[in-house]
Amino acid sequence: MTQIPLNSKRKPISLFFATGNVHKVEEVKLILKDYPVTIEQVDAKCLEIQADEVEEIAKTSAIYATQERWTPVFVEDTGLFIEALKGFPGPYASYVYKTIGRKGVLKLLNGIANRKAEFKSAIAFCIPKEQPVCFLGTVSGRISMEERGVHGFGYDPIFEPDSGGGKTFAEMTIDEKNRYSHRAQGVRKFADWYLERFTI
């Protein structure tokens, strides 16, 4: 796939992001700050099915949101897969975060030496009457022994990416995080694909 030149002088294209998470919106805007796009948050209900893969959940949500808004939109779904917990919380990371939180996850790993984990981010884009397209970003790492850092959101204070020099995402600046993060990978894949398909 051809990489779209950054800092392009073409007129910015609006991409509609269906989510209620303002933190994700701000992060995506920063990830794509050098791309000729603007990110518009839209209010649309995203049906979240129960499935083992974040890609399937994201695709279903994108179809539902597109039908409701009747405009092309993209959605994002994230999963945290912890090896010692047999992949838990997986695609249910958001629900687990709302119920037991980071401290609950750390408690589940109390006394466990294997801290390996993987973050996945699925970006699904859908046009009315068409099937969704999905872009996956993954990052391997480990769950820290304790919460560290004040930046980011969600599980950032307890996730150390393998290439992050031992820092958690929450100990990194947003630019540092966006070098490694699962979300940055998926979003950039989507943006490159979109600009190549619809503007060249």
Secondary structure per residue as TSV (DSSP state, phi and psi in degrees):
chain	resnum	aa	ss	phi	psi
A	1	M	-	360.0	136.0
A	2	T	-	-72.7	129.5
A	3	Q	-	-75.4	127.8
A	4	I	-	-73.1	128.9
A	5	P	-	-58.8	134.8
A	6	L	T	-77.6	164.8
A	7	N	T	58.6	30.3
A	8	S	-	-64.2	146.7
A	9	K	-	-94.3	6.1
A	10	R	S	-65.9	158.0
A	11	K	-	-64.2	131.9
A	12	P	-	-59.6	142.7
A	13	I	E	-102.6	136.9
A	14	S	E	-84.9	127.6
A	15	L	E	-114.8	131.1
A	16	F	E	-99.6	117.9
A	17	F	E	-104.2	111.5
A	18	A	E	-88.1	102.4
A	19	T	-	-163.3	152.8
A	20	G	S	-101.1	3.0
A	21	N	-	-95.3	102.3
A	22	V	H	-66.7	-27.8
A	23	H	H	-64.1	-41.6
A	24	K	H	-64.7	-39.6
A	25	V	H	-60.8	-48.7
A	26	E	H	-62.9	-38.9
A	27	E	H	-66.3	-43.4
A	28	V	H	-64.0	-38.9
A	29	K	H	-59.8	-40.8
A	30	L	H	-71.7	-36.7
A	31	I	H	-60.1	-38.4
A	32	L	T	-103.5	23.0
A	33	K	T	-62.8	-26.3
A	34	D	T	-98.5	5.1
A	35	Y	S	-95.2	152.4
A	36	P	S	-79.8	56.5
A	37	V	E	-138.3	157.0
A	38	T	E	-121.9	144.4
A	39	I	E	-103.1	123.8
A	40	E	E	-112.6	121.1
A	41	Q	E	-78.3	132.2
A	42	V	E	-120.6	147.8
A	43	D	-	-91.7	104.0
A	44	A	-	-146.8	138.8
A	45	K	-	-72.7	131.0
A	46	C	-	-114.2	109.0
A	47	L	-	-65.8	121.2
A	48	E	-	-107.3	105.9
A	49	I	-	-80.4	165.0
A	50	Q	-	-90.8	119.3
A	51	A	-	-153.0	161.3
A	52	D	S	-82.0	-19.8
A	53	E	-	-115.1	135.0
A	54	V	H	-65.8	-28.7
A	55	E	H	-61.8	-43.9
A	56	E	H	-65.1	-40.3
A	57	I	H	-64.1	-45.1
A	58	A	H	-64.3	-42.0
A	59	K	H	-61.6	-44.6
A	60	T	H	-63.9	-42.2
A	61	S	H	-62.6	-40.3
A	62	A	H	-65.0	-42.2
A	63	I	H	-60.5	-46.6
A	64	Y	H	-64.0	-45.3
A	65	A	H	-65.9	-38.8
A	66	T	H	-65.7	-40.7
A	67	Q	H	-65.0	-37.7
A	68	E	H	-70.4	-42.6
A	69	R	H	-88.7	-20.9
A	70	W	T	51.4	47.1
A	71	T	S	-151.6	153.4
A	72	P	-	-62.6	130.8
A	73	V	E	-139.4	162.3
A	74	F	E	-125.7	153.2
A	75	V	E	-130.0	166.5
A	76	E	E	-135.7	137.1
A	77	D	E	-130.8	136.7
A	78	T	E	-119.5	144.7
A	79	G	E	-133.9	143.9
A	80	L	E	-116.6	116.7
A	81	F	E	-112.2	109.4
A	82	I	E	-100.3	121.0
A	83	E	G	-59.1	-47.6
A	84	A	G	-66.5	-19.9
A	85	L	G	-102.0	20.0
A	86	K	T	58.2	37.8
A	87	G	T	93.2	-7.1
A	88	F	T	-68.2	144.6
A	89	P	E	-82.2	-6.6
A	90	G	E	56.4	-133.5
A	91	P	T	-71.6	-5.5
A	92	Y	T	-99.2	23.0
A	93	A	H	-58.5	-39.1
A	94	S	H	-65.6	-44.0
A	95	Y	H	-65.3	-42.8
A	96	V	H	-63.9	-39.4
A	97	Y	H	-62.4	-39.5
A	98	K	H	-72.2	-24.3
A	99	T	H	-97.2	-59.4
A	100	I	T	-104.6	-15.4
A	101	G	H	68.8	-173.3
A	102	R	H	-63.6	-41.0
A	103	K	H	-62.0	-35.9
A	104	G	H	-65.9	-40.4
A	105	V	H	-65.5	-43.2
A	106	L	H	-61.6	-37.1
A	107	K	H	-64.7	-38.7
A	108	L	H	-63.5	-27.2
A	109	L	T	-97.9	6.8
A	110	N	T	-57.5	123.9
A	111	G	T	82.2	0.7
A	112	I	-	-97.9	124.2
A	113	A	S	-76.7	-34.7
A	114	N	-	-75.6	108.4
A	115	R	-	-110.0	12.0
A	116	K	E	-61.1	140.2
A	117	A	E	-153.0	162.0
A	118	E	E	-137.2	133.8
A	119	F	E	-99.4	137.1
A	120	K	E	-126.5	141.1
A	121	S	E	-130.0	122.2
A	122	A	E	-109.1	120.8
A	123	I	E	-103.7	117.2
A	124	A	E	-115.1	129.9
A	125	F	E	-116.8	137.2
A	126	C	E	-140.2	139.9
A	127	I	-	-109.6	140.7
A	128	P	T	-49.9	135.0
A	129	K	T	71.4	9.0
A	130	E	S	-122.3	162.0
A	131	Q	-	-79.6	146.3
A	132	P	-	-70.8	155.6
A	133	V	E	-114.6	138.7
A	134	C	E	-124.6	142.7
A	135	F	E	-129.1	126.3
A	136	L	E	-109.4	134.1
A	137	G	E	-119.1	136.3
A	138	T	E	-133.5	147.9
A	139	V	E	-142.2	129.8
A	140	S	E	-91.4	150.9
A	141	G	E	-173.9	-149.6
A	142	R	E	-147.7	157.6
A	143	I	E	-87.0	127.2
A	144	S	-	-69.5	168.0
A	145	M	S	-77.7	-22.0
A	146	E	S	-153.3	167.1
A	147	E	-	-72.0	134.5
A	148	R	-	-142.3	135.2
A	149	G	-	102.5	159.3
A	150	V	S	-122.8	-0.5
A	151	H	S	-96.9	173.6
A	152	G	S	72.1	-156.4
A	153	F	S	-160.9	175.7
A	154	G	T	60.8	-128.5
A	155	Y	T	-86.4	5.1
A	156	D	G	-52.1	-38.9
A	157	P	G	-70.3	-9.4
A	158	I	G	-121.9	8.2
A	159	F	E	-114.3	122.4
A	160	E	E	-108.2	109.7
A	161	P	E	-68.6	146.4
A	162	D	T	-57.3	-33.2
A	163	S	T	-95.4	12.5
A	164	G	T	-96.5	11.6
A	165	G	T	66.4	25.8
A	166	G	T	87.8	-2.9
A	167	K	-	-81.4	148.2
A	168	T	-	-79.8	164.5
A	169	F	G	-58.1	-34.3
A	170	A	G	-73.5	-14.8
A	171	E	G	-90.6	-3.7
A	172	M	S	-98.7	154.4
A	173	T	-	-70.2	165.1
A	174	I	H	-63.4	-34.6
A	175	D	H	-66.5	-38.5
A	176	E	H	-63.6	-47.9
A	177	K	H	-58.0	-40.4
A	178	N	H	-72.2	-7.4
A	179	R	H	-76.2	-28.0
A	180	Y	H	-116.6	-23.5
A	181	S	-	-68.3	151.4
A	182	H	H	-59.2	-41.6
A	183	R	H	-65.9	-42.5
A	184	A	H	-61.5	-40.7
A	185	Q	H	-61.2	-50.2
A	186	G	H	-64.6	-42.1
A	187	V	H	-65.3	-42.4
A	188	R	H	-67.5	-38.3
A	189	K	H	-59.1	-44.9
A	190	F	H	-62.7	-47.9
A	191	A	H	-63.1	-42.5
A	192	D	H	-60.8	-45.9
A	193	W	H	-62.1	-45.9
A	194	Y	H	-62.5	-48.1
A	195	L	H	-66.9	-34.5
A	196	E	H	-69.7	-40.6
A	197	R	H	-77.1	-40.2
A	198	F	H	-105.3	-7.1
A	199	T	H	-128.5	-2.5
A	200	I	-	-112.8	360.0
